[in-house]
Amino acid sequence: MARIYPFRAWRYNPAQVSLQNVVTQPYDKITPSMQQSYYQRSPYNLVRIILGLPELFDNDENNVYTRAAQELNAWRANDVLVQDKEPAVFAYSQQYRVPGTDQTLERKGFIALGELCEYSQGVVYRHEQTLAKPKGDRLRLLQATRAHFGQIFMLYSDPVHTAEKLLFSKPSAPHAEVVDEYGVIHRVWRVSDPATLNMLLSAMQDKKLIIADGHHRYETALNYSKEHAPKAGSAPRSHESNTPSLPQPAYPEAAAMMTFVNMDSEGLTILPTHRVVFGLNGFDTEKFLAQAKAFFAVQKLPEQADAAELQQALTKAGANGSAFIAVTRTGKYLLQSTPAAIHAALDNLAERQRKLDVVQLHKIILEKLLGISEQAILDQTHLRYLRDAGEAVQQVAEGQADVTFLMNPATLDQLREVAFAGDVMPQKSTDFFTKLLSGLAIYALD
């Protein structure tokens, strides 16, 4: 059972700050240049909490995490952040242009608390592996601030669109509107009517949830919740509510802030994440292609083809099966899978895994042909991930990489099949566009 809760959010006070100047992209999507830009926008920009700049003499008592807690406490004390008087959820709309096209879409969902469940309970499903280092970083921030600042991106299935009908059927002016650095229009409506909330929460109870983005934060919050679970026989520690008819988490740490999006609605876009391989010892294009022909049909592409033309060729080839484009310093090549050879090479994997482009690339090309170990891939020793195909191709031309592999995106159906089977994809298998802004609402555990 998926348990969803309204909550008394802390939000930026419009009398003190402009929301445009203080919200950010998720912490793991903030580049160093974006981090500097956010710092310059406002002394109250959320980056100072979720991804603070280190200082020269940082130590155990004074560091990015302790300063984050100090900032949060000061902003709350000075009414930069104010808390809603009534529990609510937030209808959340994102209107965006699909990168590389003229198509405009709108993704609709809602922000609420979601109960943290073990994967074994069959309520929440993952689709990617996690790493210890990012979880350690997020745990230290959670321990210091005792608050959640961004939302874990959750998918669910509802062909009758119950939540959308409840939350978006009556047009009204949004309570907040922001345009981010990618031109995406984010709109938020606060919904506190108890009858509407109870219908929404009831409709979500039978849903299974897939983590689209935020695996590290989810597992961090889950572990933190288990550490703070009340001892047997102790009194419950729920937040006080001015609306007793609305459900609450059993204790504050038992839930985290999430955005729930219906997989059956329009507006979901998954972008490819291209692989840039560098630092190989004596990489040779002809030797690589000779080895690749055991598993792929290889076709040389026009040398003058730019990134857009390469992606068009890849999209067309991908309609007939798994395909990649390898860009080296001596040429550009389309690689199309030979099903029998792929099946034989990956016979230890389930069919749903074998047919994934990203699995074929990692297991056959990166590990078998290029000799990059699974651990080295996890550590990104010889690997960079880029969304922009032009940049990925350019890094080869500039000598920053040995070979770039352009990819087609995974599909929503593939993600659903893998997740519900209890499997995982390699890291960076999905890139949902657009991202959820951090700072639209804050869930404080204290």
N, C-alpha and C positions, 0 to 999 in steps of 0.2 A: 504493500500500500504506500503510495506517495503522499506524504503529509506536507502540506503547504500552509504557511502561516502569514497573515499580515503582521506588520511590525511598526513601531513608532520610530521612524527613521530620523536620523540627524541629517540636515540638509544645509547647504550654504544659504546664508541670509542675504536676500537680494537688496536689502537696505545697506549692506556693508560691502558686497562684492558683486561683480558681474560674473555670472556663471561661465560665460564664454572664456574668461581669463583663468579659471581655476580647475576645470575638469581636464582629464588626460586620457590618452590611449591606455590600454592595459600595461602593467609594469614591464612585461616581457616583450612588448612591441615598441618601447621607448628607446630610441637610439641616443647616443651621447649628444648629438646636435639637438635633438628634440628635448632632451633633459635640460640643456642650457637654455633653450628657448622658453620652456615652461618656467624655469626659475626667474627669467626676466619678465614674464608676463605679470606676475603678482606675488607679493610676499605670502599669499595664502593659497598658492597653487598646490594642488594635491601631490605633485611630484615630490615635494619636500617631505612627505610622509611615506609614500609608497616606493620611492626610489631616490632617497636623499644622496647628496654628494658627500663622499668621504672627505675627511679633513686630515691634515698632516699628523696630528698628535692623537688620533683616535685610540681609545683603549676600552677596557671592559666597562668603564663607568661613563664614558662619553663617546658615542659612536652614532652611526646613522639610525640605529634602532631606538636608542635612548632619546635622540633629538626628535625622532618622529613622535614618540609619546609626549614629549614636552610641547611640541607644536599642537598636537591634537588637544591636549588639556587646555592650552592657552586659547585656542580658537573657540573651544566650547565655553570657557569662562568669559570670553569677551564678546560673545554672541556673533562671532563670525559663522559659527555653526549653531543652529537652533534645532530643537527636537519637536517633531509633530506631537500634538496633544492626543491624537487618536490613532490607533493602528490602521494601517492602509496597505494596499498594494499599489503599484504604479504601472499603468498601461504605458508601453514604450514602443515608439515607432521610429524606424530608421529608413529614410528615403535616400537612395544612392544610385549612382550610375555604375553599371558593371564595368570594371576596368577593361580597356581595349575595345569597348563597344559604345554604341549610342543608346543602349537600353537602360531605362530607368526603372528600378524596382523599389518596393516598400516592404520591409520586413517588420512584422508586428509580433509583440510578445508582452510579457509583464514581469515586473520585478517583485519578488516576494522572498520570504525565507523558505528554505527547503530543508527537511530533516536529513541529517547525514546518516547514510546507511552503508554497511559493509556490502561489497559487491556480491558476496555469497547470498545475500538476502533476496536477490532477484528484483530489486527495485531500481537501483542505479547501475548503469553499465558504462564501462570505459571502452575506448577504442585505441588508446595509445599507452605505451610504457612511460614510466616516469623515472626521473633521476634524483639521486639523493641531494645533490648540491642545491638545486632550486627549491626543494622542499625544506631544506635546512634554513635557507634565507627567509622564506615566507613564514616559517615557524618562529623565527626570532622576532620578526615584525609583529606577528600576532601575539606573541607573549608580551612584548613591550607595550603595544597599544590596546590590546583586547578589543579589537574592532575589525570589521570587514569593510573594505573601501571599494572593491570592485565586485562584479557579479560573475559567478560561475555560469557559463553558457550551457543550458540544458535543452535537449530536444525531446519531444514527445509526439505521439500520434493521436490525432483526433479528426477524422474525416468530416465530422459535422461542425467543426469550428466553434465549439461552445465558448471558449474563452474570448475569441475575437468578437462574437456576437454580444457577449456580456459587457465587454470593455470598450468596444469601438463603434457600437451601433448608433450612438447618439452624438453627432458631431458637436464639438465644443472647443473653445480656445485652450491650448495646452497650458499647463502650469509652468512649464519651462521649455525653452527651445534653444538649441545650440547648433552651430555649423562647425564641424571639425576641420582639421587641416587637409582632409581628403575630399572636402566638399559635401560630406554626408550631413543631412539634416536630421538631428536627433530631437524628438519631441516626447514629453512626458506628461501624463495626466495622473493626478492623485485620486485614488478611488477608495473611499472609506465607508460607503453605505453598507451596513451590516448584512442586509438581505442579499445584495449583490456579491459580497465577499463570501458568504456561506454557500451560495450557489456555485461560485467559482471553485472553492476549496473542495466541495463535494464532487464536482465534475472531474477534478484532478486525481481523486483517490485511487482509481483503478489504472492509472497511467504508469508505464515503464519509462524511465528517464535515461537518455544517453548523454554523456558529457561530450559536448562539441568542442569547447575550449575551457581550459582551467583544470586539467587533471592534477597538476601539482598543488594548486590551492585547495582542491577538493580533498585530496589525500592528507594534506597538512591539517585542514580543519577537522577531518574525521579523527585523526590521531589525537588532536588537541581535545576534541569532545570526549574521547574515551578517558583521557587523563583527568578530566574534570567531572566525570559522571558522579552523581551523589552516591555516597556509601549506602548500603542497605540499611533501611530504618531511619535515615536522615530526612529532614524536612525538604520539600521541593524548593527550588530556587528560581521559579519562573519570574519574568518581569511582571510588574503590576500592569493591569490593563483597565482602561476606563470603559471597556466594552466586554463584560464578562462572558457574553454569549459567543465570542470569537475564540477559537482554539489558540493555544500557545505552545511553544516547545516545552518539553519536560524540564529543561534547564537551558540557560542561554547558549551554552556552548554546543548544544545538541543540534543546532541549525546554522546554516550559513546563507548569505545573500546570493540569490540566483536570478537569472533571467530565463524564463520558460518560453520556448518558441515551438510552434506546431510544425512538425515535418510535412504535414499535408497542406500547408498554406504556401502561397506564392511568396517569393522574396528571399529564398535561401540560395546563396551562391557559394560554391566551393571553387577556389582558385588552385592552380597547380603550384607546387613548390619545387623549383629546379635545383638540381644537384651540381655543385661546382667542386671538382676534384683537383687538389693541388699537392705539391711536395712529394710526388712519386719519384722513385729512383729509376731513372732511365725509361720513362714512358715513351713508347714507340707506337705511332698510329697504325702502321701496317701490321705490326705484330698483334696489336689489340683487335683489329678488324678480322684478321685471320682466325683468331680464337673465337671471336663473336659469331662467326659464320656457322659454328656448330649448333648455335641456339637461335640465331636470328637471320632473316633475309636482309642483306645489306644493300642499300642503294645510295650511290653518291648523289648529292644535291648540288644545284648551281652555287658556285663560290660566291656570287654576288647577292644571294638571297639574304635579306635582312631578318631581324628577329620576328617581325610580324608575319613575313612570308613563311618562315620556318614553322611558326605556330599554326598557321593555316594548313600547311602540309601535314603536320602532326595530328591535328584534329581530324582531318580526312582519313588518315591512316588508322587512327584509333577507333574509328567506327567499325573496323573489321577485326579488332583484336588489340592486344597489347603492342605498343609501339613507343619508341624513344627517338630523339635526335641527338647524335653525338657531334659536338663541335670541338674540333682540335685545331692546332695551329696550321695543319696542312689540308684541312677540308671539313665538309659538313656531310653527315651521313644519316640516313633514315634506317633504323633498325626495327624490323617487324618480327614478332615472335613466331617461332615454329612450334606449334602446339605439342607435337609428339616429343620433341627434344626437351621442351620446358617441363612436360609431365615427368619424363624420366629423371631429369635433374632435380626436381623438387618432389619426388614421390613420397617423401616423408611428411609432406604438408597436406592439409585438407584442400579440397578443390577450391573452396572459397578463398583460400590464401594464395594458391598457385595462380589464379587468374588475376590477381592484383598487380597492376603495373609496378607499384612501388616495391612489392616483394620480389618480383623478377629482377628489378634493377639492383636491389640491395644484395639478394642472395647469389645471383648469377654474375652480374656485371661487376659490382663493387667487391664482393668477397671472393668469388671464384676466379674471375678474369684479371682483376686488378690487385688482388691479394691484400685488400684492406680488411682487417679482422672486424668481427662484430663489435668488439670492445672499442676499437679505434673509431668505428662509425659512431658509437654512442658518445665517445669523447670528442668527436669532430676533429680528430687529429689530421685527417687529410680531406676534410669535407666542410663545405659551406652550403647553406641553404638560402636561396634567393627567390623572391616572388617575381621580380622583374626579369623577363627573358632577355631584354636588351642588355641589361647590366651583366647578366650571367654570360652572355656571348662575348661582351666586351672584355671581361676579365681574362678570357683566353687570348684575345687579340693583343692585350697589353702585357702578356707574359705572367699574369698573376695566377694562372691556373693551367693545368695540363690538359684537361678536358672538361667540358660542360655537358650535362645531360638535361635536355629539355623534356618536360613531362606533360602528359594530360592529367587533369584533376581526377581524383577518386570521385565516385558517384555517391549520392545519398543512399541508394539501395545497397551498394557495397558496404558502406559504413554500418548501416542497420544490420545487415546479415552478419558481419564480423562481430559487432558488439553483442548482439543477442545470442550469438554462439559462445560467448565468453572468451573470444580471441582478442588479440590486439594487433594493430598495424605497426610498422616501423614509425619512429618519430618523424614528425613533419609530414605526415601522410595527407593531412587535410588542412586547408587554410580557408576558414569561413570568412567571407567578406560581407559586411563590414564588421569591425570589432565593437564590443560594448564599451561605452565610455565609463571610466572610473570617476567617482565623485558625484554622480547624480543622486545617490542616496548612500548613507553610511549606517551600518548595523553595529552599534556599540554593545558589547556584552555586559558592561557595567552600567 
